[in-house]
Amino acid sequence: MNDPANTRQWQVGDYVIHDADAKHDGGRMLMRVVGYNRQGACLTRYMDPTLQAGRKPWANAIAWLHDPAPYGIPLPPVQP
């Protein structure tokens, strides 16, 4: 783990960055929380439509998912 383990319980719609993903790429690796599975893992999807990995939800422990703000990652505009 690169950063201290996260303990925040993310809400659906929150933006997060995975501990192992690049944090200096202008937000290309930004993810959005889409739900939780039965095992309690946080389901996320990459926001960049050009990423092959963005087409499916990823199950992650919340310990690995961090707030993008401290890394200076820009968030997309709020959708109405």
N, C-alpha and C positions, 0 to 999 in steps of 0.2 A: 504494500500500500504506500502510495506517494504522500498522501495527506492524512491527517488524523481521521479516524472513522467518523462518518456522519451518524448522528442520532436523530435527526429531524425526520418526522413522518411526512413525506411529501403528499400533496393533494393532486388529484387529477387536474391536468392543465399546467402544473408547475414546470418550469424549465430547470434542467439539471445538467451537469457535466460529469461523465464517468471518471473515476480516479485514474484510470489507465489511458484515457484519451488526451490528445494534444489540447493544450489550453492557450496556445499562442497562435492559433490558425484563423483568427477573426471570427470564431464562433461556428466553424464548419462542423464541429463534433457536438454541437448543442443537441440535447435530447429533450423531449417533452414526456411527462408522465401521462400514461393513458389508462392506468388502472393497477390492480393487484391480482395475482393469481391465488388459487386455493391454498398454496403453500406459504403465502404471505410475501412473496417476492414482488418487488415493484416492477411493473411493466412500463417500458419506455420505448420511444421511437425516435430515431434521428430526424432532425428537422430539414437537413440539406437533401433535396430531392435527387441530387446527383449521386448520392452514396447508395451503393447496392445494399448495404446493411440497413438502410433506412426503410426498406420495404416491409420489414417484419418487426414485430415487437420483441424487445429483449427483456428477459427476466433478470433482475439484479437485486442483490441485498441492498437495503438502504445505506449501509455502511460505505458502499462504493460510490454513492451518488452525492455530488456536492453542489452547493449554490454557485452559479456561474459569476455572480457579481464580484467577488474578491479577485477574480482573474481578469476583470475588465472585458468580459465577453459581452458584446452587445446583444440585447434581446430583441426579437421581432416586435413590430408595433402591435399594440393591443387590438384584437379583432372585436368589432361591435357585436 
